[in-house]
Amino acid sequence: MEKPVKIVQTIFENAKKLQRTIVLPEGDDVRTLQAARMAADAKIAKVLVVDVDGKTLGLAKDNKISLDGIEVMEPKEYKDIDTFAQFLYERRKAKGMTQDEAAKLARDPVFFGDLLVGTGKADGCVAGALHATGDIVRAALYCIGAKEGTVSSYFLMLIPNFREGEDYTPLIFSDCAVIPFPTVEQLAAIASASAETYRKLVGGEPRVAMLSYSTKGSAKHENLDKVIQATELVKKRYPNLKVDGEFQLDAAVIPSIGQRKAPKSDIAGQANTLIFPDLNSGNICYKAVERFARALALGPVLQGLNKPANDLSRGCSAEDIYKVIAMTAVSA
């Protein structure tokens, strides 16, 4: 990004003020170490890197990456590792986990990183450069837990020249990476988590649109019933949240179309947080907007956890990791 976008600058500035402790469990990945150095130099977080099988110091030296000001921790040598194992066992014993299994997992770098967060010794965790999303989500659920039993993802989409007076319009797209076919309950949880994400990352009031291929009854199908029911559930659970649906995308974000298709809605045409009915539509739409509109797509980032433990694409760059560290710090 040649010219920093204002909202991205704001995220970095807020992260610098908060000074959260962020764990990077993949200390055997050079991109992670580069991102740790960038974050420490920019002072956007207190960075803690997990040493993986004693490789971290050598990898940093070979790539001329200074670890000054960055704490490096080896799980096997950590003084409270047995306490971590017991903490994990207590959380998962009802699901059949044994103490031996908990002891082994507590020494796994990703689980160790999430246990630091779950026990309050760190504020957030960022991993996924070397691990699949499923592994990252599993560790987060085991060690940190989900607020409403649902972990989803979002993209912060920065769309150029979309609304008058804004170089880049920030929108939240969710869910685009985790739940293939969300239930009514899961859609409602995704909506509430996404609203919280917008509030923390962007600031201001979230206006949540539940998307479909119909606007306020313009079509009838059982697929639409799920979106309608989820909308009503969110309204019931969060009466102060501005949310409405079902909306077609244009009715959600274009004022003139919103007024024509849903004249009684105060969300129509004004939405800034978009909830997709399934993973197909969410993933296709974010990629289409990113490529066709030359938008900046920051994510996917996990949401809905009790504390943040965020996923990365395995094709990520050090710059990508650096940005997610800042986003994690702000959402913690």
N, C-alpha and C positions, 0 to 999 in steps of 0.2 A: 504494500500500500504506500505509494509515493507520498501522498498528502494525507496526513492523519485525519480521519473522520471525527467530527466533534463528539459523537456519542462514545466512540472508542477512547478518545482522550479523556472523557469524563469518567469512564470505567477505570482507567488507569489512575486517574487522580484520586478517585474514591478509594481504590485499593491501597494507595500509598497512605492515605489518612488512617485507614483501618488497621494496617499492620497485622494482618492475620498470619497464622502459621499454617503453611501449606506443605503437605507431604507429597513427594514424588517417589513412588516405590520402584521405578524401573531404572535403578542406578547402573544397570549394565547396558544402557542405551545412550549413545553419544548425543542424540538430539535432546534427550532429557537433561543431560548435564549442561549442554549449551543453553537450554531454556532456563535452567536453574541459575546459571551465571548471569543471564540477562535480567532475570527477576531480582536477583540480589543487587545487581548494579543499579537498577532502576528503583530499588527500594519499594517494590509494590507488595512484597510479602516477606515474612521470615521463612526461608526455604529449608526444608529438611529432606535429604536424599537418603533412601534406603540402599545400603550396600548389598549387592547380590553376589553371594558366593565369593566375596573378597575381590571382586573385579573392578569396583568403582574407582578406587584411587589410581590403579594402573591405567584404566581407560582414560581418566582425566589427564594423567601425565602424558600419555601417548598422543593425545589430541590437544595438548597445551591449553587445557581448561583449568583455570585456577578455581579451587574450592574454598578460598578464603571467605569467611563470613557465612559459609553454608555448612550446616550440621549434617554429618554423615553418620548413620546408625546401622549397625549390624544386628538383625533380629536375634541371632543365637547368643549374642553377647549382652543383650539388653537386660538390665537388672530386674525388670518387672515382667519378663516374658512368661513366667508361670502364672502370674496374676492375669495376664492377657488371655492365656489358655483357659483359665477358670472362668473368666468373663464370657468368653465365646461358648464354653460348654454350658453355662447357665442359660444363655440365650437360645441354644439349639438342642438341649437335651430332650425336650418334649418332641422334637422332630427325629429323634433317634441318634443324635451325635454322641459318640463315646468320648471319654476324657482323652484317650490316646489320639483320636482323630482331631480333637480340639488342639492338643499340644502340637501336632504336626502342622495344622493349618496356621496356627499362630506364628509359626516361623516362616511361612510363605510370605514373600515380600509384599504382595498386594494385600493379603489379609492383615499383615502386620501394619501396613499403612492405614488401612481402614480401622484397625483396632486403636491406633493412636487417636483417630478422630472419634470413634465411638466412646472411648473412655475420657474424652475431653482434653487430651494432651496436645491435640492439633485441631485446627478449625476446618480443614478440608483436605481432600486427596485428589490427585490428578494422575491417571494412568490409562493405558490402552494403546500406547505406541507399539508394544510387543505382545499385547494380550487381546483376545477376542472380547467383544462387548458382553457376551454371556458370562464370561469369567469375571469381568469387572462388576456387573450387576449382581452376580451371586455373592461375591465378597462383600459388597456394600449392604445387601439385604441381611446377610449373616451378622455383620459387625455393627451396623448402624441402624438399619431398619427403615421402613417406609411410613410416612405420616398416615396415609389412608390405605395402606396396603398395596399401593400402585406406584411403580417407578416408570416414568416415561422420559421423553427427551424433548428438547426444543432446539430450534435454530433462531438466533437473533439475525434477522434479515434486514440489511441496510440497503434500501432501494433508491437509486439515484433519480432525482427529478420527478418524483411521483406526486408529491403534494406541493402546492405553491409555497414558496418561501423556505423550502427545506432542500438542502443539497442531497441529503440522504434521509429517507423516512424510516424509522425503526419499527419493525413489526416482529412479533413473536409467532413462529409457526410451530405447531405441536399436534400430534406426535409424529415424528418423521423417521424414527430409527429403532423403536423398541417393541411396541405392541402391535402385532399384525391386524387383529380384529378386536378392538376394545369392546367390552360390554357397556351397558348403560352406566353401571357403577364406575367403571374405569374411565369412560368419557367424562363423567362428572368430576372425577379426581384429577384428570388431565387438565380440565378447564380451570379448576381452582389453583392447581400448582402453577399453571401458565400465567395466571393473573398475578400471583405472588412474584413470579420471575420477572414479569414486566415492571412491577412496582420497584423491585430492588435494582434491576439493571438499568432501566431507562428512566425511572422516576415518573411521577404523575399518575393519573388514574387509568387503570386498565379498562378497556372496553372490549368485552369478549364476544366473539361471534362463533356460533356452532354451525359449521359449514355442511352443505350437502348439495345435491343437484336440484333442490327445490327451495323456493322462498315462500314461507308462510302458507303452506298448503297448495302450492301451484302444481304439485304432483302427489300421487298417492302410491306408497309401496311400503312393505314391511321394513326395508332398509332405512327408510326415513323415520319410521316409528322410533327406532333406537335413538336417533339424534333428538327428536322431539321430547322423548322421555328424559333423556340426559339433561336437556335444557331446563326442563321443569324441576328436575332433581337439584341442579345447581342453584336455581332461584330459591328453592325451599331451604337448602342448607346455608346459603350465603345471601340473605336478603339485601345486604348492602352492596353486593357486587353487581356491577353493570354487565349483564349478560343477556343475550337473546339469540333466537334462531327459530326454525332452521333457515339458513340463508344460502343462496348461491354466492360465490365469491364476489361478483361484481356488486351485488346488492349490499354486501358487507362493507366494502371499502370505497365505493364511488357515491358521493352524496346525492347526485341527481338520480341515479338508478335506485339507490336505497329509498329515497322519498317516493319514487313512483311504485316500487314493488312492495314496500313495507312502510307506508306513511305514518303508522301509529307507533313505530319503534324508534327509541332514542339511540339505538346502537346502529341501525341501518345506515350505511355510508360512512360511519365514523369509527369502525372497529380498528383496534391496533393489536389485538391478540386473536389469532385465528386457530380454531380447533378443527382438525380434519377428522372425518368419520372412520378412517382406517389408514393403515400404513402405506398402502398403494398410493392413495391420493396425496397424502402428506409428502412422501418421498419424491414422487413425480413432480409435484408442484414446486417444492423448494429448489429442485435441480433446474426446472424450467425457468423459474424466476432468476436464479443465479446466472444461467447461461444467456437467456434471451434479453433480460433487462440489465445484464452486467452488474447484478447486485452482489454485495458482500454477504456471504453466508458464514456466520460464526457459530460453529457447533459441529456435530450434535453434542449437546450438554445434557447430562442427566438432571432430572428434577423429581420432586416428590419424596426424597429421602429426609430423614430427621436432621441430617447434616450433609453438606455436599461431598460427594465422591464422584468425580466426573470422568467421563470416558473420552478417549481420543480415537481418531481414525489411525489405523496402522500405517497409513501413507502420510501422516502428518509431518510437518516441518518443525524445527525448533521454534520458529516464529509462532506457529499455531499453538504449540504447547504454552508458550509465554502468554499468549492472549487468554487461553483457558485458565491459567493460573490467576490472572487478574479477575476474570469473571467468577471464578470460584471464591476468591477472596471477598468480592463484593456481595455474593449471595450467601456467604457463611453467616 
